[in-house]
Amino acid sequence: MKALVLAGGKGTRLRPLTYTRAKQLIPVANKPILFYGLEAIRDAGVEEIGVIVGDTREEVMAALGDGSRFGVRLTYIHQPDPLGLAHAVWTAREFLGDEPFIMFLGDNLIQHGVIRLVEEFNALSVDALILLKAVENPQSFGVAELAADGRILGLEEKPKQPKSNLALVGVYLFSPAIHEMIRTLKPSPRGELEITDAIQALVTTGHPVHSHIHEGWWLDTGKKDDMLEANRVVLDEIQTELLGSLDSESRVVGRVKIGAGSELVRTSVRGPVVIGEGCRLVDTFVGPYTSISSGVQITSAEVEHSIILDDSRIDAPGQRIEDSLIGRNVRVSRAAARPAALRLLLGDDSDVCLT
């Protein structure tokens, strides 16, 4: 079995961060989202992985290398335009050959990995296995309608009136039969070759298609709040590891990871929290569900339920930051001199909330 990981796309819902970084490389609990998917595939015993890349291919390739750090072999496949998931599969046709494969969307996080799914696919000898999850907003996803016995009756991409609340999770397993279905597809009204249409073609032509309803958490990290929720659920599973230094007036409570070379001075941390390497926190409170990447400096501030990326600096006495996603090399400060005023330099698609 091979794997196909999708790491293209423009990440428009996460701008301005994705103007300068691939969305799949934004970290959750200080690890890029894409790494979780590659590790899950490796743990399922799949070592030959094709990575679909687009405009951010140089950054993705630099981060992943040849795959040896993950114990896999990577082949990069350029998709010039994001013309749909089925188009991505068609673009990778030469790499995939006539082997079965697992397709994994690189900005998804799935609890428990994919070991069980691969085992189930191999045991059933079907042409497709789709992972489903009950959601509150099925109109935002591909949706499956099932019969009482679990058979798939139909699939539809982002329907205005969904026939069920079962969304297609970003993991699919296919036999080579999917390629013939994709070959016959026409672009959808969105101008894309939809993988839901290809799976529906399998169903219509009598190919065996199986569904698996996922009971754990699944997160599509396409927006800021999705990122913060992903950060929350992953931090809930961390274990304490204190490699940095704390002075006698600093305090750490709960499950907290602190990287080597980081220093806490008169600072309190209440986990779950992860702090990267080479950080310096002075007179600061860090509350639950916060991830602070390497090289960050924070002075006289409170931070909670937030993600702060590499080498940012926050010097904001008396200020509380929460529910925030702060990019790399950001400077947040509070002016001491009057007139008291906000001084902002904001990129396109920034979102600022003032109290």
Contacts in CASP RR format, 6 or more apart in sequence:
PFRMAT RR
TARGET T0000
AUTHOR 0000-0000-0000
METHOD contacts of the structure
MODEL  1
MKALVLAGGKGTRLRPLTYTRAKQLIPVANKPILFYGLEAIRDAGVEEIG
VIVGDTREEVMAALGDGSRFGVRLTYIHQPDPLGLAHAVWTAREFLGDEP
FIMFLGDNLIQHGVIRLVEEFNALSVDALILLKAVENPQSFGVAELAADG
RILGLEEKPKQPKSNLALVGVYLFSPAIHEMIRTLKPSPRGELEITDAIQ
ALVTTGHPVHSHIHEGWWLDTGKKDDMLEANRVVLDEIQTELLGSLDSES
RVVGRVKIGAGSELVRTSVRGPVVIGEGCRLVDTFVGPYTSISSGVQITS
AEVEHSIILDDSRIDAPGQRIEDSLIGRNVRVSRAAARPAALRLLLGDDS
DVCLT
1 46 0 8 1.000
1 99 0 8 1.000
1 100 0 8 1.000
1 101 0 8 1.000
1 102 0 8 1.000
1 118 0 8 1.000
1 122 0 8 1.000
2 46 0 8 1.000
2 48 0 8 1.000
2 49 0 8 1.000
2 50 0 8 1.000
2 95 0 8 1.000
2 96 0 8 1.000
2 99 0 8 1.000
2 100 0 8 1.000
2 101 0 8 1.000
2 102 0 8 1.000
3 41 0 8 1.000
3 46 0 8 1.000
3 48 0 8 1.000
3 49 0 8 1.000
3 50 0 8 1.000
3 101 0 8 1.000
3 102 0 8 1.000
3 103 0 8 1.000
3 104 0 8 1.000
4 49 0 8 1.000
4 50 0 8 1.000
4 52 0 8 1.000
4 88 0 8 1.000
4 89 0 8 1.000
4 92 0 8 1.000
4 95 0 8 1.000
4 96 0 8 1.000
4 101 0 8 1.000
4 102 0 8 1.000
4 103 0 8 1.000
4 104 0 8 1.000
5 34 0 8 1.000
5 37 0 8 1.000
5 38 0 8 1.000
5 41 0 8 1.000
5 49 0 8 1.000
5 50 0 8 1.000
5 51 0 8 1.000
5 52 0 8 1.000
5 103 0 8 1.000
5 104 0 8 1.000
5 105 0 8 1.000
5 106 0 8 1.000
6 52 0 8 1.000
6 85 0 8 1.000
6 88 0 8 1.000
6 103 0 8 1.000
6 104 0 8 1.000
6 105 0 8 1.000
6 106 0 8 1.000
7 22 0 8 1.000
7 24 0 8 1.000
7 34 0 8 1.000
7 51 0 8 1.000
7 52 0 8 1.000
7 53 0 8 1.000
7 54 0 8 1.000
7 56 0 8 1.000
7 60 0 8 1.000
7 106 0 8 1.000
8 22 0 8 1.000
8 24 0 8 1.000
8 52 0 8 1.000
8 53 0 8 1.000
8 54 0 8 1.000
8 55 0 8 1.000
8 56 0 8 1.000
8 57 0 8 1.000
8 60 0 8 1.000
8 79 0 8 1.000
8 82 0 8 1.000
9 23 0 8 1.000
9 54 0 8 1.000
9 55 0 8 1.000
9 56 0 8 1.000
9 82 0 8 1.000
10 18 0 8 1.000
10 55 0 8 1.000
10 82 0 8 1.000
11 18 0 8 1.000
11 23 0 8 1.000
11 222 0 8 1.000
12 18 0 8 1.000
13 222 0 8 1.000
13 223 0 8 1.000
14 23 0 8 1.000
14 26 0 8 1.000
14 222 0 8 1.000
14 223 0 8 1.000
14 224 0 8 1.000
14 227 0 8 1.000
15 348 0 8 1.000
15 349 0 8 1.000
16 347 0 8 1.000
16 348 0 8 1.000
16 349 0 8 1.000
16 350 0 8 1.000
17 23 0 8 1.000
17 26 0 8 1.000
17 325 0 8 1.000
17 327 0 8 1.000
18 26 0 8 1.000
19 347 0 8 1.000
19 348 0 8 1.000
19 349 0 8 1.000
20 328 0 8 1.000
21 56 0 8 1.000
21 59 0 8 1.000
21 328 0 8 1.000
22 34 0 8 1.000
22 56 0 8 1.000
22 59 0 8 1.000
22 60 0 8 1.000
22 63 0 8 1.000
23 33 0 8 1.000
23 107 0 8 1.000
23 221 0 8 1.000
23 222 0 8 1.000
24 32 0 8 1.000
24 33 0 8 1.000
24 34 0 8 1.000
24 60 0 8 1.000
24 106 0 8 1.000
24 107 0 8 1.000
25 32 0 8 1.000
25 33 0 8 1.000
25 34 0 8 1.000
25 56 0 8 1.000
25 59 0 8 1.000
25 60 0 8 1.000
25 63 0 8 1.000
26 32 0 8 1.000
26 33 0 8 1.000
26 221 0 8 1.000
26 227 0 8 1.000
26 307 0 8 1.000
26 309 0 8 1.000
27 33 0 8 1.000
27 291 0 8 1.000
27 293 0 8 1.000
27 307 0 8 1.000
27 309 0 8 1.000
28 36 0 8 1.000
28 109 0 8 1.000
28 221 0 8 1.000
28 227 0 8 1.000
28 230 0 8 1.000
28 231 0 8 1.000
28 234 0 8 1.000
28 291 0 8 1.000
28 307 0 8 1.000
29 231 0 8 1.000
29 234 0 8 1.000
29 235 0 8 1.000
29 238 0 8 1.000
29 274 0 8 1.000
29 291 0 8 1.000
30 257 0 8 1.000
30 274 0 8 1.000
30 276 0 8 1.000
30 291 0 8 1.000
30 292 0 8 1.000
30 293 0 8 1.000
30 294 0 8 1.000
32 63 0 8 1.000
33 106 0 8 1.000
33 107 0 8 1.000
33 108 0 8 1.000
33 109 0 8 1.000
33 221 0 8 1.000
33 230 0 8 1.000
34 60 0 8 1.000
34 63 0 8 1.000
34 64 0 8 1.000
34 106 0 8 1.000
34 107 0 8 1.000
35 70 0 8 1.000
36 109 0 8 1.000
37 104 0 8 1.000
37 106 0 8 1.000
37 108 0 8 1.000
37 109 0 8 1.000
37 110 0 8 1.000
37 113 0 8 1.000
38 49 0 8 1.000
38 64 0 8 1.000
38 67 0 8 1.000
38 70 0 8 1.000
38 72 0 8 1.000
39 70 0 8 1.000
40 104 0 8 1.000
40 110 0 8 1.000
40 113 0 8 1.000
40 114 0 8 1.000
41 49 0 8 1.000
41 72 0 8 1.000
41 102 0 8 1.000
41 104 0 8 1.000
41 114 0 8 1.000
42 70 0 8 1.000
42 71 0 8 1.000
42 72 0 8 1.000
43 113 0 8 1.000
43 114 0 8 1.000
43 115 0 8 1.000
44 102 0 8 1.000
44 113 0 8 1.000
44 114 0 8 1.000
44 115 0 8 1.000
44 117 0 8 1.000
44 118 0 8 1.000
45 115 0 8 1.000
45 118 0 8 1.000
46 72 0 8 1.000
46 102 0 8 1.000
46 118 0 8 1.000
47 71 0 8 1.000
47 72 0 8 1.000
47 73 0 8 1.000
48 72 0 8 1.000
48 73 0 8 1.000
48 75 0 8 1.000
49 67 0 8 1.000
49 72 0 8 1.000
49 73 0 8 1.000
49 74 0 8 1.000
49 75 0 8 1.000
50 74 0 8 1.000
50 75 0 8 1.000
50 76 0 8 1.000
50 77 0 8 1.000
50 92 0 8 1.000
50 95 0 8 1.000
51 60 0 8 1.000
51 64 0 8 1.000
51 74 0 8 1.000
51 75 0 8 1.000
51 76 0 8 1.000
51 77 0 8 1.000
52 77 0 8 1.000
52 79 0 8 1.000
52 88 0 8 1.000
52 91 0 8 1.000
52 92 0 8 1.000
53 60 0 8 1.000
53 61 0 8 1.000
53 76 0 8 1.000
53 77 0 8 1.000
53 78 0 8 1.000
53 79 0 8 1.000
54 78 0 8 1.000
54 79 0 8 1.000
54 80 0 8 1.000
54 82 0 8 1.000
57 76 0 8 1.000
57 78 0 8 1.000
60 76 0 8 1.000
61 76 0 8 1.000
64 70 0 8 1.000
64 74 0 8 1.000
65 74 0 8 1.000
66 73 0 8 1.000
66 74 0 8 1.000
67 73 0 8 1.000
67 74 0 8 1.000
75 95 0 8 1.000
77 91 0 8 1.000
77 92 0 8 1.000
77 95 0 8 1.000
78 91 0 8 1.000
79 87 0 8 1.000
79 88 0 8 1.000
79 91 0 8 1.000
82 192 0 8 1.000
83 187 0 8 1.000
83 191 0 8 1.000
83 192 0 8 1.000
83 193 0 8 1.000
84 192 0 8 1.000
84 193 0 8 1.000
84 194 0 8 1.000
84 195 0 8 1.000
85 103 0 8 1.000
85 105 0 8 1.000
85 192 0 8 1.000
85 193 0 8 1.000
85 194 0 8 1.000
85 195 0 8 1.000
86 182 0 8 1.000
86 185 0 8 1.000
86 192 0 8 1.000
86 193 0 8 1.000
86 194 0 8 1.000
86 195 0 8 1.000
86 197 0 8 1.000
86 198 0 8 1.000
87 192 0 8 1.000
87 193 0 8 1.000
88 103 0 8 1.000
89 96 0 8 1.000
89 103 0 8 1.000
89 174 0 8 1.000
89 178 0 8 1.000
89 179 0 8 1.000
89 182 0 8 1.000
89 195 0 8 1.000
89 198 0 8 1.000
90 179 0 8 1.000
90 182 0 8 1.000
90 183 0 8 1.000
90 193 0 8 1.000
93 179 0 8 1.000
96 176 0 8 1.000
96 179 0 8 1.000
97 176 0 8 1.000
98 176 0 8 1.000
99 176 0 8 1.000
100 121 0 8 1.000
100 173 0 8 1.000
100 174 0 8 1.000
100 175 0 8 1.000
100 176 0 8 1.000
101 173 0 8 1.000
101 174 0 8 1.000
102 114 0 8 1.000
102 117 0 8 1.000
102 118 0 8 1.000
102 121 0 8 1.000
102 171 0 8 1.000
102 172 0 8 1.000
102 173 0 8 1.000
102 174 0 8 1.000
103 170 0 8 1.000
103 171 0 8 1.000
103 172 0 8 1.000
103 173 0 8 1.000
103 174 0 8 1.000
103 195 0 8 1.000
104 114 0 8 1.000
104 170 0 8 1.000
104 171 0 8 1.000
105 170 0 8 1.000
105 171 0 8 1.000
105 220 0 8 1.000
107 220 0 8 1.000
107 221 0 8 1.000
107 222 0 8 1.000
108 169 0 8 1.000
108 170 0 8 1.000
108 171 0 8 1.000
108 218 0 8 1.000
108 219 0 8 1.000
108 220 0 8 1.000
108 221 0 8 1.000
109 217 0 8 1.000
109 218 0 8 1.000
109 219 0 8 1.000
109 221 0 8 1.000
109 230 0 8 1.000
109 233 0 8 1.000
109 234 0 8 1.000
110 131 0 8 1.000
110 169 0 8 1.000
110 170 0 8 1.000
110 171 0 8 1.000
110 214 0 8 1.000
110 216 0 8 1.000
110 217 0 8 1.000
110 218 0 8 1.000
110 219 0 8 1.000
111 216 0 8 1.000
111 217 0 8 1.000
111 218 0 8 1.000
111 233 0 8 1.000
112 216 0 8 1.000
114 171 0 8 1.000
117 129 0 8 1.000
117 131 0 8 1.000
117 171 0 8 1.000
117 173 0 8 1.000
117 212 0 8 1.000
118 173 0 8 1.000
120 129 0 8 1.000
120 210 0 8 1.000
120 212 0 8 1.000
121 129 0 8 1.000
121 173 0 8 1.000
121 210 0 8 1.000
124 208 0 8 1.000
124 210 0 8 1.000
125 208 0 8 1.000
126 175 0 8 1.000
126 207 0 8 1.000
126 208 0 8 1.000
126 209 0 8 1.000
126 210 0 8 1.000
127 174 0 8 1.000
127 175 0 8 1.000
127 177 0 8 1.000
127 178 0 8 1.000
127 202 0 8 1.000
127 207 0 8 1.000
127 208 0 8 1.000
127 209 0 8 1.000
128 172 0 8 1.000
128 173 0 8 1.000
128 174 0 8 1.000
128 175 0 8 1.000
128 177 0 8 1.000
128 178 0 8 1.000
128 199 0 8 1.000
128 202 0 8 1.000
128 207 0 8 1.000
128 208 0 8 1.000
128 209 0 8 1.000
128 210 0 8 1.000
129 172 0 8 1.000
129 173 0 8 1.000
129 209 0 8 1.000
129 210 0 8 1.000
129 211 0 8 1.000
129 212 0 8 1.000
130 144 0 8 1.000
130 152 0 8 1.000
130 155 0 8 1.000
130 168 0 8 1.000
130 169 0 8 1.000
130 172 0 8 1.000
130 199 0 8 1.000
130 209 0 8 1.000
130 210 0 8 1.000
130 211 0 8 1.000
130 212 0 8 1.000
131 168 0 8 1.000
131 169 0 8 1.000
131 170 0 8 1.000
131 171 0 8 1.000
131 172 0 8 1.000
131 211 0 8 1.000
131 212 0 8 1.000
131 214 0 8 1.000
132 144 0 8 1.000
132 166 0 8 1.000
132 167 0 8 1.000
132 168 0 8 1.000
132 169 0 8 1.000
132 211 0 8 1.000
132 212 0 8 1.000
132 213 0 8 1.000
132 214 0 8 1.000
133 166 0 8 1.000
133 167 0 8 1.000
133 169 0 8 1.000
133 213 0 8 1.000
133 214 0 8 1.000
133 216 0 8 1.000
133 218 0 8 1.000
134 165 0 8 1.000
134 166 0 8 1.000
134 167 0 8 1.000
134 213 0 8 1.000
135 141 0 8 1.000
135 165 0 8 1.000
135 166 0 8 1.000
135 167 0 8 1.000
136 165 0 8 1.000
138 159 0 8 1.000
138 162 0 8 1.000
138 164 0 8 1.000
138 165 0 8 1.000
138 166 0 8 1.000
138 167 0 8 1.000
139 158 0 8 1.000
139 159 0 8 1.000
139 160 0 8 1.000
139 161 0 8 1.000
139 162 0 8 1.000
140 158 0 8 1.000
140 167 0 8 1.000
141 158 0 8 1.000
141 167 0 8 1.000
141 168 0 8 1.000
142 155 0 8 1.000
142 156 0 8 1.000
142 157 0 8 1.000
142 158 0 8 1.000
142 159 0 8 1.000
142 167 0 8 1.000
142 168 0 8 1.000
142 196 0 8 1.000
143 155 0 8 1.000
143 156 0 8 1.000
143 157 0 8 1.000
143 158 0 8 1.000
143 159 0 8 1.000
143 162 0 8 1.000
143 163 0 8 1.000
143 164 0 8 1.000
143 165 0 8 1.000
143 166 0 8 1.000
143 167 0 8 1.000
143 168 0 8 1.000
144 152 0 8 1.000
144 154 0 8 1.000
144 155 0 8 1.000
144 164 0 8 1.000
144 166 0 8 1.000
144 167 0 8 1.000
144 168 0 8 1.000
144 211 0 8 1.000
145 152 0 8 1.000
145 153 0 8 1.000
145 154 0 8 1.000
145 155 0 8 1.000
145 156 0 8 1.000
145 163 0 8 1.000
145 164 0 8 1.000
145 166 0 8 1.000
146 152 0 8 1.000
146 153 0 8 1.000
146 164 0 8 1.000
146 166 0 8 1.000
146 211 0 8 1.000
147 153 0 8 1.000
150 211 0 8 1.000
152 199 0 8 1.000
152 203 0 8 1.000
152 209 0 8 1.000
152 211 0 8 1.000
153 203 0 8 1.000
154 163 0 8 1.000
154 200 0 8 1.000
154 203 0 8 1.000
155 168 0 8 1.000
155 196 0 8 1.000
155 197 0 8 1.000
155 199 0 8 1.000
155 200 0 8 1.000
155 203 0 8 1.000
156 162 0 8 1.000
156 163 0 8 1.000
156 196 0 8 1.000
157 188 0 8 1.000
157 190 0 8 1.000
157 194 0 8 1.000
157 196 0 8 1.000
157 197 0 8 1.000
166 211 0 8 1.000
166 213 0 8 1.000
168 196 0 8 1.000
169 214 0 8 1.000
169 218 0 8 1.000
170 218 0 8 1.000
170 220 0 8 1.000
172 195 0 8 1.000
172 199 0 8 1.000
177 202 0 8 1.000
177 207 0 8 1.000
178 198 0 8 1.000
178 199 0 8 1.000
178 202 0 8 1.000
181 198 0 8 1.000
181 199 0 8 1.000
181 201 0 8 1.000
181 202 0 8 1.000
181 205 0 8 1.000
182 193 0 8 1.000
182 198 0 8 1.000
184 201 0 8 1.000
185 193 0 8 1.000
185 194 0 8 1.000
185 197 0 8 1.000
185 198 0 8 1.000
185 201 0 8 1.000
187 193 0 8 1.000
188 194 0 8 1.000
188 197 0 8 1.000
199 209 0 8 1.000
202 209 0 8 1.000
203 209 0 8 1.000
217 233 0 8 1.000
219 226 0 8 1.000
219 229 0 8 1.000
219 230 0 8 1.000
219 233 0 8 1.000
220 226 0 8 1.000
221 227 0 8 1.000
221 230 0 8 1.000
224 325 0 8 1.000
224 351 0 8 1.000
225 323 0 8 1.000
227 307 0 8 1.000
227 325 0 8 1.000
228 289 0 8 1.000
228 305 0 8 1.000
228 306 0 8 1.000
228 307 0 8 1.000
228 323 0 8 1.000
228 325 0 8 1.000
231 289 0 8 1.000
231 291 0 8 1.000
231 307 0 8 1.000
232 289 0 8 1.000
232 305 0 8 1.000
235 255 0 8 1.000
235 271 0 8 1.000
235 272 0 8 1.000
235 273 0 8 1.000
235 274 0 8 1.000
235 288 0 8 1.000
235 289 0 8 1.000
235 291 0 8 1.000
236 272 0 8 1.000
238 255 0 8 1.000
238 257 0 8 1.000
238 272 0 8 1.000
238 274 0 8 1.000
239 255 0 8 1.000
239 257 0 8 1.000
240 254 0 8 1.000
240 255 0 8 1.000
240 256 0 8 1.000
240 257 0 8 1.000
241 257 0 8 1.000
241 258 0 8 1.000
241 259 0 8 1.000
242 252 0 8 1.000
242 256 0 8 1.000
242 257 0 8 1.000
242 258 0 8 1.000
243 258 0 8 1.000
243 259 0 8 1.000
243 260 0 8 1.000
243 261 0 8 1.000
243 262 0 8 1.000
244 258 0 8 1.000
244 259 0 8 1.000
244 260 0 8 1.000
244 261 0 8 1.000
244 262 0 8 1.000
244 263 0 8 1.000
244 264 0 8 1.000
245 261 0 8 1.000
245 262 0 8 1.000
245 263 0 8 1.000
245 264 0 8 1.000
246 252 0 8 1.000
246 264 0 8 1.000
246 267 0 8 1.000
247 264 0 8 1.000
247 265 0 8 1.000
247 266 0 8 1.000
249 265 0 8 1.000
249 266 0 8 1.000
250 264 0 8 1.000
250 265 0 8 1.000
250 266 0 8 1.000
250 267 0 8 1.000
250 268 0 8 1.000
250 269 0 8 1.000
251 267 0 8 1.000
251 268 0 8 1.000
251 269 0 8 1.000
252 258 0 8 1.000
252 264 0 8 1.000
252 268 0 8 1.000
252 269 0 8 1.000
252 271 0 8 1.000
253 268 0 8 1.000
253 269 0 8 1.000
253 270 0 8 1.000
253 271 0 8 1.000
254 270 0 8 1.000
254 271 0 8 1.000
254 272 0 8 1.000
255 271 0 8 1.000
255 272 0 8 1.000
255 273 0 8 1.000
256 269 0 8 1.000
256 271 0 8 1.000
256 272 0 8 1.000
256 273 0 8 1.000
256 274 0 8 1.000
256 275 0 8 1.000
257 273 0 8 1.000
257 274 0 8 1.000
257 275 0 8 1.000
257 276 0 8 1.000
258 264 0 8 1.000
258 269 0 8 1.000
258 275 0 8 1.000
258 276 0 8 1.000
258 279 0 8 1.000
259 275 0 8 1.000
259 276 0 8 1.000
259 277 0 8 1.000
259 278 0 8 1.000
259 279 0 8 1.000
259 294 0 8 1.000
260 277 0 8 1.000
260 278 0 8 1.000
261 277 0 8 1.000
261 278 0 8 1.000
261 279 0 8 1.000
262 275 0 8 1.000
262 276 0 8 1.000
262 277 0 8 1.000
262 278 0 8 1.000
262 279 0 8 1.000
262 280 0 8 1.000
262 281 0 8 1.000
263 278 0 8 1.000
263 279 0 8 1.000
263 280 0 8 1.000
263 281 0 8 1.000
264 281 0 8 1.000
265 280 0 8 1.000
265 281 0 8 1.000
265 282 0 8 1.000
265 283 0 8 1.000
266 282 0 8 1.000
266 283 0 8 1.000
267 281 0 8 1.000
267 282 0 8 1.000
267 283 0 8 1.000
267 284 0 8 1.000
267 285 0 8 1.000
267 286 0 8 1.000
268 284 0 8 1.000
268 285 0 8 1.000
268 286 0 8 1.000
269 275 0 8 1.000
269 281 0 8 1.000
269 285 0 8 1.000
269 286 0 8 1.000
269 287 0 8 1.000
270 285 0 8 1.000
270 286 0 8 1.000
270 287 0 8 1.000
270 288 0 8 1.000
271 286 0 8 1.000
271 287 0 8 1.000
271 288 0 8 1.000
271 289 0 8 1.000
271 290 0 8 1.000
272 288 0 8 1.000
272 289 0 8 1.000
273 286 0 8 1.000
273 287 0 8 1.000
273 288 0 8 1.000
273 289 0 8 1.000
273 290 0 8 1.000
273 291 0 8 1.000
273 292 0 8 1.000
274 290 0 8 1.000
274 291 0 8 1.000
274 292 0 8 1.000
275 281 0 8 1.000
275 286 0 8 1.000
275 292 0 8 1.000
275 296 0 8 1.000
276 292 0 8 1.000
276 293 0 8 1.000
276 294 0 8 1.000
276 295 0 8 1.000
276 296 0 8 1.000
277 294 0 8 1.000
277 295 0 8 1.000
278 294 0 8 1.000
278 295 0 8 1.000
279 292 0 8 1.000
279 294 0 8 1.000
279 295 0 8 1.000
279 296 0 8 1.000
279 297 0 8 1.000
279 298 0 8 1.000
280 295 0 8 1.000
280 297 0 8 1.000
280 298 0 8 1.000
281 292 0 8 1.000
281 297 0 8 1.000
281 298 0 8 1.000
281 299 0 8 1.000
282 298 0 8 1.000
282 299 0 8 1.000
282 300 0 8 1.000
283 299 0 8 1.000
283 300 0 8 1.000
284 298 0 8 1.000
284 299 0 8 1.000
284 300 0 8 1.000
284 301 0 8 1.000
284 302 0 8 1.000
284 303 0 8 1.000
285 301 0 8 1.000
285 302 0 8 1.000
285 303 0 8 1.000
285 304 0 8 1.000
286 292 0 8 1.000
286 298 0 8 1.000
286 302 0 8 1.000
286 303 0 8 1.000
286 304 0 8 1.000
287 302 0 8 1.000
287 303 0 8 1.000
287 304 0 8 1.000
287 305 0 8 1.000
288 304 0 8 1.000
288 305 0 8 1.000
289 304 0 8 1.000
289 305 0 8 1.000
289 306 0 8 1.000
290 303 0 8 1.000
290 304 0 8 1.000
290 305 0 8 1.000
290 306 0 8 1.000
290 307 0 8 1.000
290 308 0 8 1.000
291 306 0 8 1.000
291 307 0 8 1.000
291 308 0 8 1.000
292 298 0 8 1.000
292 303 0 8 1.000
292 308 0 8 1.000
293 307 0 8 1.000
293 308 0 8 1.000
293 309 0 8 1.000
293 310 0 8 1.000
293 311 0 8 1.000
293 312 0 8 1.000
293 328 0 8 1.000
294 310 0 8 1.000
294 311 0 8 1.000
295 310 0 8 1.000
295 311 0 8 1.000
296 308 0 8 1.000
296 309 0 8 1.000
296 310 0 8 1.000
296 311 0 8 1.000
296 312 0 8 1.000
296 313 0 8 1.000
296 314 0 8 1.000
297 312 0 8 1.000
297 313 0 8 1.000
297 314 0 8 1.000
297 315 0 8 1.000
298 308 0 8 1.000
298 313 0 8 1.000
298 314 0 8 1.000
298 315 0 8 1.000
299 314 0 8 1.000
299 315 0 8 1.000
299 316 0 8 1.000
299 317 0 8 1.000
300 315 0 8 1.000
300 316 0 8 1.000
300 317 0 8 1.000
300 318 0 8 1.000
301 314 0 8 1.000
301 315 0 8 1.000
301 316 0 8 1.000
301 317 0 8 1.000
301 318 0 8 1.000
301 319 0 8 1.000
301 320 0 8 1.000
301 321 0 8 1.000
301 332 0 8 1.000
302 318 0 8 1.000
302 319 0 8 1.000
302 320 0 8 1.000
302 321 0 8 1.000
302 322 0 8 1.000
303 314 0 8 1.000
303 320 0 8 1.000
303 321 0 8 1.000
303 322 0 8 1.000
303 324 0 8 1.000
304 320 0 8 1.000
304 321 0 8 1.000
304 322 0 8 1.000
305 322 0 8 1.000
305 323 0 8 1.000
306 321 0 8 1.000
306 322 0 8 1.000
306 323 0 8 1.000
306 324 0 8 1.000
306 325 0 8 1.000
306 326 0 8 1.000
307 324 0 8 1.000
307 325 0 8 1.000
307 326 0 8 1.000
308 314 0 8 1.000
308 324 0 8 1.000
308 326 0 8 1.000
308 327 0 8 1.000
308 330 0 8 1.000
309 326 0 8 1.000
309 327 0 8 1.000
309 328 0 8 1.000
309 330 0 8 1.000
310 328 0 8 1.000
310 329 0 8 1.000
311 328 0 8 1.000
311 329 0 8 1.000
312 326 0 8 1.000
312 327 0 8 1.000
312 328 0 8 1.000
312 329 0 8 1.000
312 330 0 8 1.000
312 331 0 8 1.000
312 332 0 8 1.000
313 330 0 8 1.000
313 331 0 8 1.000
313 332 0 8 1.000
313 333 0 8 1.000
314 321 0 8 1.000
314 326 0 8 1.000
314 332 0 8 1.000
314 333 0 8 1.000
315 332 0 8 1.000
315 333 0 8 1.000
315 334 0 8 1.000
316 332 0 8 1.000
316 333 0 8 1.000
316 334 0 8 1.000
317 334 0 8 1.000
318 334 0 8 1.000
319 332 0 8 1.000
319 334 0 8 1.000
321 332 0 8 1.000
326 332 0 8 1.000
335 341 0 8 1.000
335 343 0 8 1.000
342 354 0 8 1.000
344 352 0 8 1.000
346 352 0 8 1.000
END
